[in-house]
Structure formats: structure tokens, C-alpha cells
Amino acid sequence: MNNLTLKAAALVAVFYTGWVHADELPLTAVYGTTYDSEGTAGEVRFVAPYDMEIVAAEPGCGCTGVEYPQGQLKAGETYSITYQIDTSGRAGTFVPRIDFSVAGQADKWQLQLEGQVVPMLPSKQQIGLIQGDDLSSIIRRIPLAQIEGQPRHIRRVQVSGKGIEASVVDGGTAIEITPAADLTWGDRIIATIEATIAAEGEEYSRSIEVRGRVSPRFSLEPQSASFGVGTAQRRETRQVRVGLPAELADAPVQASPVCGEVELDIEYQREAANSLVVQIRNTGDFPAGTLNCGIEVQIGAEQVVIPVLALTR
């Protein structure tokens, strides 16, 4: 017998299968719908189709426990099997199996336990990339799953990490995520929400990992003006797109090289309100070896540097 520790009996749902004909053994049992980590238990009643003895029961996973009638079972008599299922870490359709060995039978009696497992809350929340001038796009609500007849509500939440705040809303049936007061350009969101969920005198704890990041104030695409590897005499052009915050859409722009080792010609134009295209061409020979310098782009009172890279052999 595989022993399995479950939650308090008052919180464990017990399901019964229907009676089966005397000439067959049940192949499935439906345990219904249950929350993750709470576990469920059930009983399968059957009529022995012939004189038989169950000599062993082997659950398909360590999440299932089973008790079965011992000794000789008489044909036409009714017996019961009880099972317990630990649903920790499960979600969606979950069908554990129990294989019974019957004396004198080469084939095992396989009993499948069918049902659905509903996570109360997701374990992860991906926010993705948020534009720094629109932090309100972080705001979202995470609903608490509810099974009919098994109500739950969120009692409290606590946030560790950085980037977000969280609160209980909608009468305890959802968590709202909002940006932290100090969240700004280029920050990463790495936080964990610890939620305490209440149900009929019991409390459950759930964790939600929240991940995301805020776009940098200026973005470069590509990250540098790389001229790669070549001869000193090569003449090439590179283009870099600079992403801008919305408040700099009309700011004046100046661009100048800080590359004393090579002569560079620089042109730029606004592609859109939030982007600037900078075109860089070398008009002189590249120096031997490695070149690592930059282009200073002044946008209003702010500055961004575009790295210029080359290797000459």
C-alpha cells in the first residue's frame, strides 16, 4: 500500500464511480475537478466477475496512493478500492493510473483515474518589455481560479524583489500588479508575489514569479556601428537606429565623432517621432589593429554614444 499524506479530511473531495456489471472490472474512475496541491480521494466500487485475489497494486506515479481488498474475493460480491491523489504541480487534465496484479492472470487490471486539476494562481507572470514612457502598461490583473462549490479568496499578498507592487482587488478574487514607484528606464523587473489564499478555515500559500524589463531611455539597433574586419583602405557605410523617449521627439540633434584615429562622415535624420537614423561612413583609412571609438549624439540636453568598431589587418 502506498501511503500518501493529504490535506485535512474536511477539504478532501471524495468521488464514487457507478456500479459496474458483474462480468467486468472498472477501467476508469472520475475524480472530478480539484485545485492543485490540495489533493483528492475517492472510492471505486466493483462486483468481482469471478473468484479472484488482488496480490499487488502499483500506482503509475508517486502521487497516487491506493488501498484494495485483501484475500480471496468471491464472484458476485461487491468490493471497494480507495485512492488518494496528490495534485501538487499539476494543471489541466491529469490521469494517473493504478496497475493491479491478479493471482493467476498474466495481464494486469489497469484502472485510470480521470479528472481536471485547476491551479489557483499561475506560477509565473511574464510582463515582457515595457516602454519607459508608458509604465502604466505594466498594470494587469491575475484572477484567482474558482471551482463551483469550492470557493476561495485571496487574503493578502506580499512582494519581494523589485519593479512592481501588488494588491488584492475585486473582493479578494484577483491580484493587481502595478509599477513600483522607483521603476524607471532600463530597469529589470524581478519580483515574487506571495499570496495567502483562504478556504473554510484553511490557508494556502502560492508564489508568482514576475519577470520583465523597461526599455532603456535610448536604444541602439544594432548596438554598434561595426565595420568588421578588412583592409585599411576600405570605404564602408553603417547605419544605426536610435530609439528616443517621446518627450525628445522635437528636441534638436547634433552628432559628432570622438574617433581621432579615422575620419568619419556622419549624417542623421528623424525616421519617426521616437527614432533617429544615424549614417556613418569612413572617409579616411582605418588604423592598423583594433578601432574602438564612438559617435556622440546630442539630443536636447541628453546624450547617447554609438560605439564604432573595426579590425584592420
C-alpha positions, 0 to 999 in steps of 0.5 A: 500500500502506498501511503500518501499524506493529504490535506485535512479530511474536511477539504478532501473531495471524495468521488464514487464511480457507478456500479459496474456489471458483474462480468467486468472490472472498472477501467476508469474512475472520475475524480472530478475537478480539484485545485492543485496541491490540495489533493483528492480521494475517492472510492471505486466500487466493483462486483468481482466477475469471478473468484479472484485475489488482488496480490499487488497494486502499483500506482503509475506515479508517486502521487497516487496512493491506493488501498484494495481488498485483501484475500480471496474475493468471491464472484458476485460480491461487491468490493471497494478500492480507495485512492488518494491523489496528490495534485501538487504541480499539476494543471489541466487534465491529469490521469494517473493510473493504478496497475493491479496484479491478479493471482493467476492472470498474466495481464494486469487490471489497469484502472485510470483515474480521470479528472481536471486539476485547476491551479489557483494562481499561475506560477509565473507572470511574464510582463515582457518589455515595457516602454519607459514612457508608458509604465502604466502598461505594466498594470494587469490583473491575475484572477484567482481560479474558482471551482463551483462549490469550492470557493476561495479568496485571496487574503493578502499578498506580499512582494519581494524583489523589485519593479512592481507592487501588488494588491488584492482587488475585486473582493479578494478574487484577483491580484493587481500588479502595478509599477513600483514607484522607483521603476524607471528606464532600463530597469529589470523587473524581478519580483515574487508575489506571495499570496495567502489564499483562504478556504473554510478555515484553511490557508494556502500559500502560492508564489508568482514569479514576475519577470520583465524589463523597461526599455532603456531611455535610448536604444541602439539597433544594432548596438554598434556601428561595426565595420568588421574586419578588412583592409585599411583602405576600405570605404564602408557605410553603417547605419544605426537606429536610435530609439528616443523617449517621446518627450525628445521627439522635437528636441534638436540633434547634433552628432559628432565623432570622438574617433581621432584615429579615422575620419568619419562622415556622419549624417542623421535624420528623424525616421519617426517621432521616437527614432533617429537614423544615424549614417556613418561612413569612413572617409579616411583609412582605418588604423592598423589593429583594433578601432574602438571609438564612438559617435556622440549624439546630442539630443536636447540636453541628453546624450547617447554614444554609438560605439564604432568598431573595426579590425584592420589587418 
